[in-house]
Amino acid sequence: MYAVIFHAEIAQLDDEYFATAKQMRELAMTNYGCLNFVATTEGNREIAISYWPSLEHIKHWKQNSDHLQAQQQGKSRWYKSYKVEVVELLRTYESTFSR
């Protein structure tokens, strides 16, 4: 499994950003095999992590025309800067506590 970690410095987020982000999340999960997607903002920083079964899935998502258009909006309107990391997960585990 792989994760794409997106770090950004926010310029300004508007209603169109939130609608676009929701649309992109749904498209990635429905049509491109994204397994999970989590994002959070704090101050002027955003981090989003998406999980993928293969590098091939990530490649196809990166080439999607709607995703490319959203990236252009991000560069021109919503973000001051960003960094993307693609990592391979070597191990994952979890625990559930019932109380």
N, C-alpha and C positions, 0 to 999 in steps of 0.2 A: 504494500500500500504506500501511497505517496501523499504528501501534503504540499499545498501551495500556500505560502505565508505572504500576505500582502501588508506592508507597512506604509502608511501615508501620513504626510503633514497636510492638514486640512486648510484650504483657503476659505471655502464657504460651502455649506450644504444647504440645499433648498428642497422644495417639495418634489421637483423633478428628479433630483438625486435619489430620494427615498423610493419613488416609484420605479426608477430605473434599476436600483439595487434589488428590489423585490423581484422584478421581472427577470433579471439576470440570474438570480439565485434559483428561481423556479425553472428556467430554461436549462441551466447547468445540471440540475438534479433530475429533470424529466427526460431530457434528450441527450445528455452527454455523459451520464454515468457518475456524476458527482455523488459521493456517498453521504457527505455531511458538510455543513457550512455554518461557521460561527463567526460573528463579528462584534466588535465593541469600539466605542470611542471614549476618549478621556481627554478633556481639554481640546487641543487642536491636533490630537493624534488619533489615528484609526488603525486597527489591526483586524485582518480578516484571515481566517484559515479555512481552506477547503480541502477535503479528503477525496482521493481518487484511487481507483484500482490499478491504473497503469499510466506510464508516461504517454502512451498512445492516446488515452482518453484526454489527458491534459492538452496534448498537441491539437487534437480536433476542437476542443473548446476554445483554445487560443485563436484558432482560425475562423471561428464563427463571426459572420458579418455584423450581427447585432452587438456582440461582445466587443468587436473592434470599434464600432461606433460609440459605445459606452466608454471605452478607454479614451477615445478622443475628447469626449465631454469632460472626463476626469482631468485630462491634461490641460484643457483650456479653461475650465470653470471651477472644478471642485477641489483640486489638490494643488499644493505648492510643490510637492515632491513626493516620490514614492520609491519603494524598493520591493522586489519580488524575490522570494527564495523558494526553490523547489527542493524538497527533502524526501528521502526514503525513510519510512518508519521501520525501525529494526525490531521494535517490541512495543506492545501495548497491553495494558491490563487495567482492570477496574475492580472496585469493591462496592458493594451495597450494604448499608447498615440498617437493620430494622430496629426501631426503638418503640 
